[in-house]
């Protein structure tokens, strides 16, 4: 093969006669390493799209303008050409294109098997590959942290990572039915949990309304053995009151549609007749979604349950609870005078009859619990007194909503448990401690709505904690690399959002927002929710009146988060924080005769039995009794701490997702929205940390392969020394080239500035040689190296082009001479003797077979 070079590619032509058809093209990225060698022939659509030219920079560490505007400009330029992935060092930045791109699937995934991140186009598959190979090679657990706001594409990124891991771990599990089963379970668990945990919001048609931490377990050979799913912060309030223009969880609409086309005989009682979704207040806010078939979705969810291995009893229970939630949500109350107090009565009892029949609950007890609540007080002497307090229609509606939220939350936990049972590693002769894991965290991102309540505070608090460990681990990784490479660097200052995390969760020296809420709820447990909310607001405002990230507002307070200021409304904080059913409502649910349903409340049933035993044994007030139920705020803090602890012991990989626009337009970038997300995701700070020491770094062998043409010692002759010594020779030659061009150019010549940059390579403070990598401080120096390389390649391309044209001309001349000779012979003519001996000009072209030494030399 003969090689032809161009500034952007190396082209290998067919051997033999020189032709115009290129066979292989070696493409390089801006980091100076080969992206991909591919054959110029018709291939899959995913290969074509991955191999398409990519504008902008693959690694934004090298941006000339590393601020939010510069990052946004690079992302926009790439998005418009269908390039949605970019890097900041090892961090992947993903833009949601709101269009399906042909860059996924098994063929595309194979491009990343055993391939370094730098040798392939930026992709979420590259992150998954890096995590899997690091786990296999170093035998350390890995985690992939996916973050971004709602609609940014986190769920899709999570699914693509799981799909890739299922593919790349296939070789180790050939012929194993158990391995295939595990893969099927953790892939099919996605549509199942999406049906019960995702919903259409104003920003996203398939928004995850819960956080998911998925641990995929492997043995030391990389064979999948099982997994564990942990769920966080299910948005239970959506079951009773979705936002305007938003939908409830997908399963409600699927059941309403699918129940008409799919038989549920024997599952739902005869009294339960589901109506169209428009008949239910909790579903009527938004009935349809573009390109979504709820009836077909119901079939897919049912099949996913079977594929995951959810038992028939649990499948039936899931449909019953969804139907019961719809029925309970249809209950309407009207005021009714009860003695001197305002009580309530049902406008229509048929929904209650339907719900209680579905769950096998005593209808009379449920109705009584909705009409009045039981209060217990302690009289002098320790005697407990009980009172029945009538509920007005508003209070009855709150009790109904509490039942619905509790039922759905318990159902979701049961489905997650069913997935975990299916993924539980079998006894294979290995302890669980010997298994390695790749964890994927998909949790809904930072939220700012017109009205922000307790749920938004919890979500934003978790995102604050994730941002905190992201910055900490990024700096840690940078420091560790410099130390391992024996490179000197200056630490960078950055905003540590620990002060905001402490504002929310700390107990000392001043209690944070959530501890204050817990304390007020405990002190005023028997008071109405609005009174607790008012007391909470006054208390938290007095505690943090001087805090620079907190200020009181009308009816609420404002927290200055890392992503921006968020105004929270205190109304409803107490009810959301209690997160438990009234004792009398719980007793009603425990009166069910459905064994599968009672299993959902196993822990509550045990706690209630302990309390009853204490009462029978005479344990009075002030004595040690059963633990009080945990509040939602306490659960959030404990779960968040457990999550952070789990992440800190794993080697992290990051995917930062960005929503390109609010209107879901394909390949369209809303400059203001994207720039804002860049800021609150901390991307400029990430670039700044990455560039705090050295903007460009690469292994010596990659640098040698990329820039070998700059030194006569490394090219065209093959370099036989070490890669590090080869890199030194290239740096030396480039610095000399810079000095020569700087002194040889006239004033105003642009190559003079480029020469100064190349000359700076000789400065030890700007260029350092580590143990395995070369470090260059300024990105401008790297670009100067690229331009010098392009000029070298252009000169080689010119030489090759001249040689090719000369050969082509020779080929045409030989063909013409042969044609003339053939014509002469056919006509019986011979050349005149006088024309044989003539002066030599250019190549001496002959049509005979004479091949002596003289004519061979002449032809050369």
Secondary structure, 3 states (H helix, E strand, C coil): CCEEEECCEEEEECCCCCCCCEEEEEEECCCCCEEEEEECCCCCHHHHHHHCCCCCCCEHHHCCCCCHHHHHHHHHHHHCCCCCEEEECCEEEEEECCCCCCCCCHHHHHCCCCCCHHHCCCCHHHHHHHHHHHHHHHCCCEEEEEECCCCCCHHHHHHHHHHHHHHHCCHHHCCCHHHHHHHHHHHHHHHHHHHHHEECCCCCCCEECCEEEEEEEECCCCCEEEEEEEEECCCHHHHCCCCCCCCCEHHHHHHHHHHHHCCCECCECCCCCCCCHHHCCCCCCCCCCCCCCHHHHHHHHHHHHHHHCCCHHHHHHHHHHHHHHHHHHCCCEEEEEECCEEEEEECCCHHHHHHHHHHCCCHHHHHHHHHEEEEEEECCCCCEEEEEEECCHHHHHHHHHHHHHHHHHHHHHHHHHHHHHHHCCCCCCCCHHHCEEEEEEECCCCCCCCCECHHHHHHHHHHHHHHHHHHHHHHHHHHHHHHHCCCCCCCCCCCCCHHHHHHHHCCCCCCCHHHHHHHHHHHCCCCCHHHHHHHHHHHHHHHCCCCCCEEEECCEEEEEECCEEEEEECCCHHHHHHCCCCHHHHHHHCCCCCHHHHHHCHHHHHHHHHHHHHHHHCCCCCCCCCCCCCCHHHHHHHHHHHHHHHHHCCEEEEEEEEECCCCCCCCCCCHHHHHHHHHHCCHHHHHHHHHCCCCEEEEHHHHHHHHHHHCCCCCCCCCCCCHHHHHHHHHHHHHHHHHHHHHHCCCCCHHHHHHHHHHHHHCCCCEEECCCEEEECCHHHHHHHHHHHHHHHHHHHHHHHHHHHHHHHHHHHHHHHHHHHHHHHHCCCCCCHHHCCCCCCCCCCCCCCCCCHHHHHHHC
